[in-house]
Amino acid sequence: MATTLVDTNVLVYAAGGDGDETRQRAAIALLRERRAQGVLAIQVLAEYASVMLRKGRAAGAVRDEVAVLGAAWPVLRPDTQTVVLALAASSAHHLSFSDAMIWAIAKQNGVTAILSEDGPTGATIEGILFESPWASST
């Protein structure tokens, strides 16, 4: 079964973090559709918390949201080898380090797609597709 790592931006849209109700509804539908084969990464939860706090959401609310997400989705955790792999991928594939970390954790865990607005959308790097979350909704 194909596994999809859901990136931060999809979670932020689903939580209404950008104020666009149409995008929020689309993100919620996408999360429901991908839930059965979806995973998150610790990095995604940390970035989500940072973005939502920066947008003015109360720390207690963000804490609760992160706890719910972490309980509802499998969460991938990096190790030293993840960082080493990300550093190599950043250079070899011209990825930002943040995108390379997401790619590396996906690679280590057999994930086949990364659902994100970031990274080289549409590209497949060593068997992992960077898929736009809005390819079918825009």
N, C-alpha and C positions, 0 to 999 in steps of 0.2 A: 504494500500500500504506500502510495506517495505521501510524504509528510511535508507540511508547509510551516516555516517559521514566520510568524506574524511580527512585523516590525512596529516600532513605537508609533509612527505617524498614524497607522490604522487605529490603534487604541485611543490616541488623542482625539481623532475625529469622532470615534464612537462615543466618547465621553462628552462631546460637545465643546471640546477645547478650542475650536476655532470659530465658533458662533454660526457656522453654516449648517442649517438644519437639513438641507438636502444631502450634503456630504455626510452628516451624522447618520441619517437613515441608511444611506448606502453602506457606510462602514459597519453599522450594526447588522445589516443583512449579510454582509460579507463574512463577518465573524461567525454568525449563525451557520452559514453555508460551510465554512472551513473548520468549524469546531471539532468535528470527528477526527480530522487528520492534522489538526494544528498544534503547534508548540510555541512557547515563548522562551526567551533567554533572560537570565538575570540582568544583563545589560539593558534589555528592552524595558524591564520593570523599573530600573534605576533612571533611565532616560525619561520614561513616562512620568515618574514622580517629579523629576527636575522641571520638565515642561509645564506640568499642571501647577506646581508651586509658583513658577515664574508667571503664569497666567492669572495668579491670584486665588487659586483654590486653597481652602484651608488645609493645613497640614493633617489634621485629624481625618478629614474627608479623603485626602490622598492616601493616607495610611490604610484606611478601610478599603479603598478601591484596589490598592496593590495587594492587600491580603486576599480579597475576593478573587482577583485575577490569578494569583499564585495558587489558590486552592482549586480553581476551576480548570486550569490548563496545566499540562506538563511543562515544567520549567527546566531548561538546560543550563548547566553550570559550567563555567570555564575552569581550566586549570593552566598550569604553566605551559603545557604543550599547545594550548589554544593560542596563547600570546605569541609563541614562537611561530606557529603556523600563520597567524595573522600578519606578523611582520614580514614573512616571506611573501605572502599573497599580496600585501600592500604594494610591494615593489614589483613583483612579477605581473600583477594584473591591474596596476595603476588604480588601486582602491584607496579611499581614505582609510586611516587606521580603524576608525569606528565601523565602517562598512566591512573592512577585512575581519574584524573580530566577529561580527555577525556571520560572515561567510565561514570563518574557521569553526565556530561552534556548530554551525549547520553541517559542515563537512565531517566533523568528528562524530556526529550523531546520525549520519545517514539521511539527513534532510534533503529533499529533492528540489525545493523551491523556497525562495525568500520573498514574501509579499511585502513590498515596500516602494515608496516613492523615491527612495534614495538608491544609490548605487547605479550600476550600468543596466538600467531597465531594459529587459528583452534579451540580455546577454546570458549565456550559459557558461559558467566557469567551473571547469572540472566536474561537470555533471549537476551543478546547482544553478537553477534558473532564477534570475532576478526578475520577478513578475510584478507588473504594475497592478496595484489594487483596483485601479479604475479603468482597466483596459476594456471591460465590457459595459461600464456605467457612464463613460464620458463620450 
